[in-house]
Amino acid sequence: MIGLNSASTACAEKIKEESSKFYGLNVEVGKVIVGQENIIEFILIAILSDGHILLEGIPGLAKTTMIKSVTRALGLQSTRIQFTPDLLPADLIGSLIYSPKTQEFETRKGPIFSNLVLADEINRAPAKVQAALLEAMQERQVTIGPNTFKLDKPFLVFATQNPIEQEGTYRLPEAQVDRFMFKLLINYPRKSQEREILRRVPDVQVIQPVLSQEDIFSTRALIQSIYVDEKIADYIIDLVFATRIPEEAGLARIKPYINCGASPRATLALQHAAKAHAFLKKRHFVTPDDIKAVAYPILRHRITLTYEAEADGVQTDEIIGHILGTVRSP
């Protein structure tokens, strides 16, 4: 049985009290967004875990509206950047502008200086823009001329990409893809949900802020105190190593399909996200179900498949399903 730390009772009461505040966010976002509760939950987990998100879905599934709605409900500032092949790093981070009045160069900050940056169609930007965004995502800072500027806190990148249109796009570098905590797949709504969409006016102005930046920071600190048993830590490590050396986990049949397994960043992401998931479920300790709940969006973009997998029509989520079904949980 998973053990609990000595301060578990006090921690449990505090978590139950604080997690209740976040249910109001679902109510507010639900005024505009129909369905997609699972996606909204993962967006909230990413915010509480200080992680970036890669959203993948065809146009018209309200990805932009969803981000705007969550941002407004959290009381954060957001900017939207439309990524295009002719975008320059200066268009993203800012540049030095010469002022004839002062006869000096002045720093003009770009749209990346915001709490939440929506990078729309991120795979349309060239390599130099991707490199500038990579520094911002990893270091939480940008360099303009000789000066380095810290970005606002919290700072998160929510990027979208279209999975079906490849013309005029640039493949995201593996180093950048790995820096996204989640890769979320947005699908079509059900018939009943689409009928409800017809009845609603998608105006984010109807959403009222239910939380503040201070709530986010205090909740992040509280989440750090959530207990992770050694058996849970071993389970996380076993899952990640199964993506690298599947034959040692009794998964020799999937070895020909995996070219590269998940990095140590996936190990950290599984623990951080599982803690946030446990918090939203009003628990002060992590269970194997928390790990399984966040495993797919954390691992699906970190496992590189072989050409053999592509030829056999094997998807990354199938590989993850085999791993979760084989690796023994505590």
C-alpha positions in Angstrom: 0.0 0.0 0.0 1.3 3.5 -0.8 2.4 5.3 2.3 1.6 8.9 3.2 3.8 11.5 4.9 3.3 12.7 8.5 1.7 16.0 7.5 -0.8 14.3 5.2 -3.9 15.3 7.1 -3.2 19.0 7.1 -2.1 18.9 3.5 -5.2 16.9 2.4 -7.5 19.5 3.9 -5.6 22.4 2.3 -5.7 20.7 -1.1 -9.5 20.0 -0.9 -10.1 23.6 -0.1 -7.8 25.0 -2.9 -8.8 22.6 -5.6 -12.5 23.5 -5.3 -11.6 27.0 -6.6 -10.6 25.6 -9.9 -14.0 24.0 -10.7 -15.3 27.5 -11.3 -13.0 27.7 -14.2 -14.7 24.8 -16.0 -18.1 26.6 -15.5 -16.8 29.9 -17.0 -15.1 28.3 -19.9 -18.2 26.1 -20.5 -20.1 29.3 -21.3 -18.2 29.5 -24.6 -16.6 26.1 -25.2 -18.9 23.0 -25.7 -17.3 19.7 -24.7 -13.5 19.4 -24.7 -13.5 19.0 -20.9 -10.5 16.7 -21.1 -8.5 19.2 -23.2 -9.4 22.0 -20.8 -8.3 19.9 -17.8 -4.9 19.2 -19.5 -4.5 23.0 -20.2 -5.1 23.6 -16.5 -2.6 20.9 -15.5 0.0 22.5 -17.8 -0.6 25.9 -16.2 -0.2 24.5 -12.7 2.9 22.5 -13.8 4.5 25.4 -15.7 4.5 23.5 -18.9 3.9 24.3 -22.6 1.3 22.7 -24.8 1.2 21.6 -28.4 -2.3 21.5 -29.7 -3.0 19.5 -32.9 -6.2 19.5 -34.8 -7.8 20.6 -38.0 -9.0 24.2 -38.5 -12.3 25.2 -37.0 -12.2 23.2 -33.7 -12.1 26.4 -31.5 -8.4 25.9 -30.4 -7.8 29.7 -30.4 -11.1 30.4 -28.7 -10.4 27.8 -26.1 -7.1 29.3 -25.2 -8.6 32.8 -25.0 -11.4 31.5 -22.7 -9.0 29.8 -20.3 -6.7 32.8 -20.2 -9.6 35.2 -19.4 -11.0 32.9 -16.7 -7.5 32.8 -15.1 -7.1 36.5 -15.2 -4.0 36.3 -17.3 -2.7 38.3 -20.3 -2.5 36.6 -23.7 -1.2 37.3 -27.2 -1.8 35.5 -30.4 1.0 35.3 -33.0 0.2 34.0 -36.5 3.2 32.0 -37.6 4.0 32.4 -41.3 7.0 31.5 -43.5 8.1 35.2 -43.7 8.0 35.7 -39.9 11.2 37.0 -38.4 12.6 36.6 -34.9 12.2 40.3 -34.3 8.5 40.0 -35.1 8.3 37.5 -32.2 10.7 38.8 -29.5 11.2 42.5 -30.4 14.0 44.6 -31.7 16.2 47.7 -31.3 14.7 50.8 -32.8 16.7 53.9 -33.5 15.2 57.1 -32.0 16.1 60.3 -33.8 14.9 62.2 -30.8 17.3 60.7 -28.3 19.8 59.5 -30.9 19.9 56.1 -29.2 18.6 52.7 -29.8 15.5 51.8 -27.8 14.2 48.3 -27.1 10.8 47.6 -28.5 9.5 44.4 -27.0 7.6 41.9 -29.1 4.3 40.0 -28.5 6.1 37.2 -26.7 6.1 39.4 -23.6 2.8 38.0 -22.2 1.6 35.4 -19.7 0.3 33.1 -22.4 1.4 33.1 -26.0 -0.7 31.4 -28.6 1.6 30.4 -31.4 -0.9 29.7 -34.2 0.3 27.2 -36.8 3.8 27.0 -35.3 5.1 24.7 -37.9 4.9 27.4 -40.6 7.7 29.4 -39.1 11.3 29.0 -40.3 14.3 27.7 -38.3 15.5 31.1 -36.9 12.1 31.9 -35.5 11.9 28.4 -34.0 15.3 29.0 -32.3 14.1 32.3 -30.8 11.0 30.6 -29.5 13.1 27.7 -28.1 15.1 30.1 -25.9 12.0 31.6 -24.6 10.3 28.3 -23.8 13.3 26.8 -22.0 15.0 29.8 -20.4 12.0 32.0 -19.9 14.0 34.8 -21.3 14.8 36.4 -24.7 17.8 38.3 -26.1 17.3 41.6 -27.9 20.6 43.0 -29.1 23.1 43.0 -26.3 20.4 42.7 -23.6 18.6 39.8 -22.0 15.1 40.2 -20.7 13.2 37.9 -18.4 9.7 37.0 -19.5 6.5 37.6 -17.5 5.5 35.1 -14.9 3.7 32.9 -15.5 4.9 32.3 -19.1 3.4 29.5 -21.2 3.4 28.8 -24.9 0.4 27.1 -26.4 1.2 26.2 -30.0 -1.2 24.9 -32.6 -0.5 22.9 -35.7 -2.6 21.5 -38.5 -1.9 17.7 -38.9 -3.2 17.4 -42.5 -1.8 20.4 -44.4 2.0 20.1 -45.0 2.6 22.5 -47.8 4.5 25.6 -46.6 5.4 24.0 -43.3 8.6 23.3 -41.4 9.1 20.3 -39.3 9.6 21.2 -35.7 13.0 20.3 -34.3 13.0 17.4 -31.9 14.7 19.6 -29.3 11.7 22.0 -29.4 9.0 19.3 -29.5 10.5 17.8 -26.4 10.0 21.1 -24.5 6.3 20.8 -24.8 4.9 19.1 -21.7 1.8 17.9 -23.6 0.8 17.1 -27.1 -3.0 17.2 -27.2 -5.2 16.0 -30.0 -8.4 17.8 -30.6 -11.2 15.9 -32.3 -14.6 16.7 -33.8 -17.4 17.3 -31.4 -20.3 14.8 -31.1 -23.6 15.4 -32.7 -25.2 16.6 -29.5 -22.3 18.9 -28.8 -22.4 20.4 -32.3 -26.1 21.1 -31.8 -25.3 23.0 -28.7 -22.6 24.9 -30.5 -25.3 26.3 -32.9 -27.2 27.7 -29.9 -24.2 29.6 -28.4 -22.5 32.8 -29.3 -18.7 32.3 -29.0 -18.0 35.6 -27.2 -15.2 35.3 -24.7 -16.3 38.6 -23.1 -19.0 36.7 -21.2 -16.3 34.9 -19.2 -15.5 36.3 -15.8 -12.1 35.9 -14.1 -12.4 33.3 -11.3 -8.7 33.1 -10.4 -5.7 35.3 -10.2 -1.9 35.1 -10.8 -1.5 34.8 -7.0 -3.8 31.8 -7.0 -1.7 30.1 -9.6 1.6 30.7 -7.8 0.3 29.6 -4.4 -1.3 26.5 -5.9 2.0 25.6 -7.7 3.7 25.7 -4.3 1.0 23.6 -2.7 1.2 21.0 -5.5 4.9 20.6 -4.8 4.0 19.1 -1.3 1.8 16.4 -2.8 3.3 13.0 -1.8 5.0 10.7 -4.4 5.8 7.3 -3.0 9.0 5.5 -4.1 6.9 2.8 -5.8 5.2 5.5 -7.9 8.6 7.0 -8.8 9.8 3.5 -9.8 6.7 3.1 -11.9 7.4 6.4 -13.7 10.9 5.3 -14.5 9.8 1.9 -15.6 7.4 3.5 -18.1 10.0 5.8 -19.6 12.6 3.0 -19.8 10.1 0.8 -21.6 10.1 3.4 -24.4 13.9 3.1 -24.6 14.5 -0.6 -24.0 11.2 -2.2 -24.6 12.6 -5.8 -24.6 13.6 -5.5 -20.9 9.9 -4.7 -20.1 8.7 -7.7 -21.9 7.8 -5.7 -25.0 10.1 -7.1 -27.6 7.3 -7.0 -30.1 7.2 -3.2 -30.2 11.0 -2.7 -30.3 11.2 -2.7 -34.2 8.7 0.2 -34.1 10.6 2.6 -31.8 13.5 4.6 -33.2 14.0 6.8 -30.1 12.4 6.7 -26.7 11.4 9.4 -24.3 14.0 11.7 -22.7 14.5 12.4 -18.9 12.3 15.5 -19.5 9.4 13.0 -19.9 10.2 11.5 -16.5 10.0 14.9 -14.8 6.9 15.8 -16.8 5.1 12.6 -15.7 5.7 13.4 -12.0 4.8 17.1 -12.2 1.7 16.5 -14.2 0.6 13.6 -12.0 0.9 15.8 -9.0 -1.3 18.5 -10.6 -3.8 15.8 -11.7 -4.0 14.5 -8.1 -4.6 18.0 -6.9 -7.5 18.5 -9.3 -8.9 15.2 -8.0 -8.6 16.6 -4.4 -5.9 14.1 -3.4 -2.7 14.8 -1.5 -0.8 11.8 -2.9 -0.2 10.5 -6.4 -1.6 7.1 -7.5 -0.8 5.0 -10.6 -4.1 6.2 -12.2 -2.7 9.8 -12.1 0.3 8.6 -14.1 -1.8 6.7 -16.6 -4.1 9.8 -17.0 -1.3 12.0 -18.2 0.9 9.4 -19.9 -0.5 9.7 -23.5 -0.1 13.5 -24.0 3.3 13.4 -22.4 4.8 10.5 -24.3 3.2 10.7 -27.7 5.5 13.4 -29.1 8.6 12.0 -27.4 8.6 8.6 -28.9 10.0 8.6 -32.4 8.7 5.8 -34.6 10.6 3.9 -37.3 9.8 3.6 -41.0 8.6 0.1 -40.2 6.0 1.4 -37.9 4.8 3.9 -40.5 4.6 1.0 -43.1 2.6 -1.1 -40.7 0.3 1.7 -39.8 1.3 1.7 -36.1 0.5 4.9 -34.2 2.4 6.3 -31.2 -0.7 6.0 -29.0 -0.8 2.3 -29.7 2.8 1.9 -28.5 1.9 3.8 -25.3 -1.1 1.6 -24.8 1.0 -1.5 -25.0 3.5 -0.1 -22.5 0.8 0.9 -20.0 -0.8 -2.5 -20.4 2.4 -4.4 -19.8 4.4 -2.5 -17.2 3.2 -3.5 -13.8 1.8 -0.7 -11.7 2.2 -0.6 -7.8 
